[in-house]
Amino acid sequence: QVQLVESGRGLVQAGGSLRLSCAASGRSFSSYTMGWFRQAPGKEREFVAFSSWTIDNTYVADSVKGRFTISRDNAKNTVYLQMNSLKPEDTAVYYCAANTKGAYSTSWSYDYWGQGTQVTVSS
């Protein structure tokens, strides 16, 4: 069993930056693919980024490419989402997720989810 706890929620102005963290409990963190998803009010959950167990295998969605970066520190069992040049449309609840299946961008591929953290970007 893996427990995920996100932190770093906040309210920022457009153009600002924010870093989200997700701390994982349990063993074998380095073998998990870690993902970030987000869900805005009235919208479906959307893939943002993943970092597979191979440290250099990362992928970010086109909607955030060039602005968001995912990274992980296996020694700290933590994955990060650095968000720069934030836009009002980035406003959402951001979720951290983990899976052992592989490097997937589909939410149903993930077995474990955090509680979510709110990010609000004002114009």
N, C-alpha and C positions, 0 to 999 in steps of 0.2 A: 504494500500500500504506500502511496506517495501523497503527501500533503503539500499543497502549494499556497504560498501566501504572498500576495502582491503588495507593493508599497510604492509611494511616489505620486499619489493622486494630487491633483491641483487645478487651480484656475490660472490660466495664463492669457496674455494678450496675443493676438495674431502676430506671427513672426517670432514668437518666443520659443523657448526650449524647455523640455522636461525629460527627466529620466525615470523610467519605471524599473522596479526591481521585482524579481520573483524568487523567493527562497523556497527550496524544496527540502523536505525531510525524507528520510528513508535512504536505502542503500542504492548503489549503482546509478547514481545521478548521471555519471558520464556516459552511460549507455542509452539514455533517453534522448529522443528528439524533443526539443522544447519549442513551443510555439506561442505566438501572441495573436490573439483575435480581438475584435472589437464589435460592439453592438450599439448602434445609435437608436434613439427612441423611434419605434415604429418600423425599424428595419431589421433585416436578418443579420445574424452574426457573420462577420466578415473576416477573412484571413488577413493578417498583417505581415507576419514574418515567422520563419522557423530557423532553428539552429540544430543540426543533427549532431549525433555523437562524434562525428568527425568534425573537429573544431572548425575547419575551414569550409565546411559545407553549410552555407547560409543562403537564405533566399528571402527577399522582401517583395511584397505585392507592388504592382506597377503604380498603384495609387499613392504609395508612400516612398517609392524608390528615389534615392537621392536626398531624401529628408530624414528617413528613419534608418537606424542601424541596430541590428541585434547582435549581442555578444554574450558570452557565458564564461563563468569562472568555475571550473569543475571542483577546484579545491574548496570553494565556498558554497558549492551546491546552489549557485545563483545564476539566473539569466537576466539580462538587462535589455531594455528597449530605450535607446536614445532617440528622442524625437526633436528635431530641429525645424525651423521655419514652419511652425504650426499654423494651421488654418482653421477657421470656424468649423469646417466640415470634418475635422478630425475629432470633434467633440463626440464622446462615446464612453461607454464602460469598457475598459480594456481587461481582457482575461488572459491569464497565463495557462498553458496546458502542456501536458506531457504524454508521450506515447513511446512504446517499444517497437512499434511496427516499422517505422522508418520515416523518411523525410517526406511528409505529406502536408498539403495545404488544406485538406478537407477536415472540417471540425469532427466528423464522425470517426476519424482515424485516431482521435485522441481519447485516452482512457481517464485521465485525471485533469481536473480543472480547479483553478483558484476561485475565490469568491468574487473577484472583479474589483477594479478600482476606477473611480470616475476621473475623467479628464475633460475639462471644459475650456474651450478656446473662445475668447471674446473678440469681437471685431472692432 
